[in-house]
Amino acid sequence: MSYTYDRVPWLEFASNLLQTFDLDPIYVILTETDMPEDMLKRWMLAYWCYYAAGPASYIAEQPDFYTAMREGFSGEGQYSRGHERRHFRGQAGWDAIAYLEAFGSPEHVVDYIYTGPLDYQSVANRAMKFKLFGPWIAWKIADMGERVLCMDIDFYNTNLYIYKDPVQGAALYLYGDYQQSISQADLNDVIEDILVRLKGFAAPPFLDRPLAVNEVETVLCKWKSHVRGSYPLNYDLKEICEGLKEWLHDSQLAGELLKHLPNGRRYQ
């Protein structure tokens, strides 16, 4: 979807992402909401499937997690899905839920993914054993483990070159053309350059370390979307706000998360 808005220069855009916490608002609301550990794990697994905070909040509260997951496939009552998980539908999505259920409880699934060697590739490999869990969501799972669950997941030597969006965002950063071919060395140079240009910022949500490749990946993806007309400033903040508001009558947790949305009052 395209929007009508004025594009801003790269540094202004990247700085806005970090200053407003629009880089990853979900990380902020999850770490500031007082949620029991088992519910947080249920929420995260539902979110990885639907990539929408409202349905994830509702599903996490239900006594029968997998039945609630399947409810999202029912006719006009289908749960919304984030664009990144638009293919979590139909028989493929149904089969993915069945595979998760056969593996065990949602807490067991999450524990399995995060138990073992805590380097990015190991976590990603465990995540990708589940149906419809490909490289992109595996990246997000590893990132959430490090940022939300405070696990010491090592992203050293992570190869972003296998992901289309950050590579195209880097091409846009270098040449003003996301379709321009770039090498892995070019991508690495862009990552280093961005880390230098944004060295005054720290990694959300805790602001406990300098920015790293994790944050640069998100900046590059959102920069590409911004320039192409599908990501106005503060888009995620507004979208998450609207998505949670839709579930206020069905989910107490959605209301609790909404209270902790960064700058939340501006979007309600």
N, C-alpha and C positions, 0 to 999 in steps of 0.2 A: 504494500500500500504506500502511495506517495502522499506527501503533505505539502502545503504551501507555507514556506517559512524561509527566512533569510539564513543562508549558510554563514558560518563564522569561521575565522582562521583556525588552523589546526591547534595552536597552542591555547587559544581561548576555549576551544571545544574540550580539549583534554583536561584543562584546568577546571572547567565547570564540572566535568564528570567526577573529579576527585573532591572538589570543594563542597558539592551538594550531596555526595555519596550516591550519585546516580550511576557510578561505575557498577556497583552490585548492591542495590538496595536490599535485596533478599538477605544478604549476609548480615546487614545491620539489624533488621527486624528479628531475625532468628537468634542472634546473640544477645539482644536486649530484652527479649520476651522470656519470662520465667516459665520454661517448659520442661517437664520431666524428660529424662534422657530417652525413655522408651517412646514417648510421644514424638520427640524430635526425630528419632530414627524413622518412625512411621511417616512423619511429615516429609522427610527427605526422600524416601523411596517413592511416595506418591508424586512428589514434585518432579523427580527424575523422569517419571512416566508421562505426566501431563504437562509439566513445565508451566504450571499456573498455580498461583498461591491460594486462590479461593478453593478450588477442588482439593488441593493438598490438605488444607486446613480441615475441611469437612471429613475427608477420608481418614485422616489421622485420629479423629475423635470417635469413629465408629467401632463398636466392639468386634464386628466381623470385617476386617480390613479388606480382604479380597472380594467379598460381596460388594462392598462399597466401591471398590475399584471398577468392578464390572458394571455397576449402575451407570457409569459414565458413557456407556455404549448404547443406552436405551432410547431409541427414537428421538423425539423432540427434547427429551430431557438430557441429551448428551452434555457432558461437562465440556467447558471450554478447554482448549489446548493452546499452549504457547506455539508460536510459529515454528520454533525449532523442533517441536514434537508433533507437527501436523500429521505425520504418518502413523501416529499411535492410534490407529482406528481399525475397524473391520476385523477380518479374521486374523490378520497379523498381530494386531493389538490384543485380541482375545487370547491368542496363543501365548503371547508374551506374559500375560497375567497368569495363565495356567502354569507356565514354566516357573514363574516366581513362587507361586503357591505350592507347587510340588517340591521346590527346594526347601521351603520352610517359612517360618513367620517372617514378617517384614524386618523385625529386629535382627533375626538370624541372617537375612540377606545382607543387611548393612554391615553387620559384624564380620561376615565373611569377606566382603570387599575390602575392609580396612584391617584385616588380620593377616599378618605376613610381612614380607619386606615392604617398607614404606618409602619406596621410590616411585616416581610418577608412573613409569612403565609397568611395574608390578601391580599397582593399584588399578591401572587402566585395563590390564590383561584380565584381572579377576572380574572387573565390571563387565567387560565385553563377552564374558561367558553367558550372559543372559540375553535372551532374544530381544531384538530391537535396541540393544545397547551398543551403539557403534562408537567410533573414535571421538566424536564431538561430545556426547554426553559423558563418556569416560573421562575426558578432560575436565568437565564440570564437576564430576564426582570427586576427582582427586583434588581439585581446587577447593571445593567445599569442605573436604576433610581437613585440609591445611588451614583454611581461614575460619570456618565455623566451628569445627570440632577441635581445633588447636592441635592437630596431629603433626608430627615432625616429618612431613612428606617431602622428599627431596626432589626438586624440579631441575636439578643441575643437569645440563646437557639435554634438556628437553628439545625435541625437534619440532618446531612449529611449522616447518616447511611441508608437512603432510596435511595441513589444514588449509582449505581453500580461502576462507574469509580473512584470516590474518595475513596470508601471503598477498591477497589482492589489496588489503588495506595498506600493506607496506609498499606495494607498487604505486598506489595512489599517493602515499606519503613522499615517495622518491620522485615520481614522474608526473603526478597529476592524472594518471590513467590507470584504473584498477585492472585493466586488461593487459597492461604491459607485462611481458615476461621478465621475471627477476630470478636470480640465482639464490641458492641457500646462503651464500656468503653475503649477498645484498640484504637478505632478510636479517641475518645476524647483525649486520652493520646498522640497520634501522632500529633494531631492538636496543643496541648499545647507545645509539644517538638519542632515542626517546628517554632512556633511563637517565642520561645526562641532563637532558632538557627539563625533566620532571623531578630532578633530585631534591627539590624542596618539599616534596610530598612524601607521605608515608602510606603504607598499605592499609586500606580499610578492612574490616570494621574497627579493629583495635588500635590502629596506627602504631603498631609495635615493632615494625621493621621497615626498611626502605622498600620502595617499589621493586618488583622483580618481573620475570618473564610472565608470570600469571596475570599481572595487571596490564602489561603491555599487550598481551593477546586480546584482552577485552577492549582496550583503547583502539586498537587497530580495527577490530570488527565493527565497533560502533562508529568509528570515523568513516569507514567505507559506507555504512548505511546513512550517515548524516549527509555526506556529499551526494549520494545517489537519491536523496529525497525521502527516505523512510525513517529517519531518526531525528526529530526536532530535539532541541535541548530539553533535558529532564523527562524524556519520553518514558523511560522505565519507571520513574517515580510516579508519573501520572497513570500509567497502565496498571501498575500493581495496586495503586489506590483504588481505581475503578474496579479491578478484578476482585479485591477483597470486599468492597462495599456490596457487590452483587450477592455475597454469601453471608451477610450479617444476620439474616433471619434464620439461617440454617446452621451456622457455626459460631459458637462462642469464641473459638480460637481465632477465627478471621478477625473478629473485633479486637482481640488482644494484639494481634500482629499489626493491625492498622494503627493502633496507638503509638507504635514505635517506628512508623515509617518516617525517615528523615524529612524534615520540613513538612510533615504530614498535613498540618492545618492549611497549607497553601493549596492543597489539591482536593480538599473535601468540600 
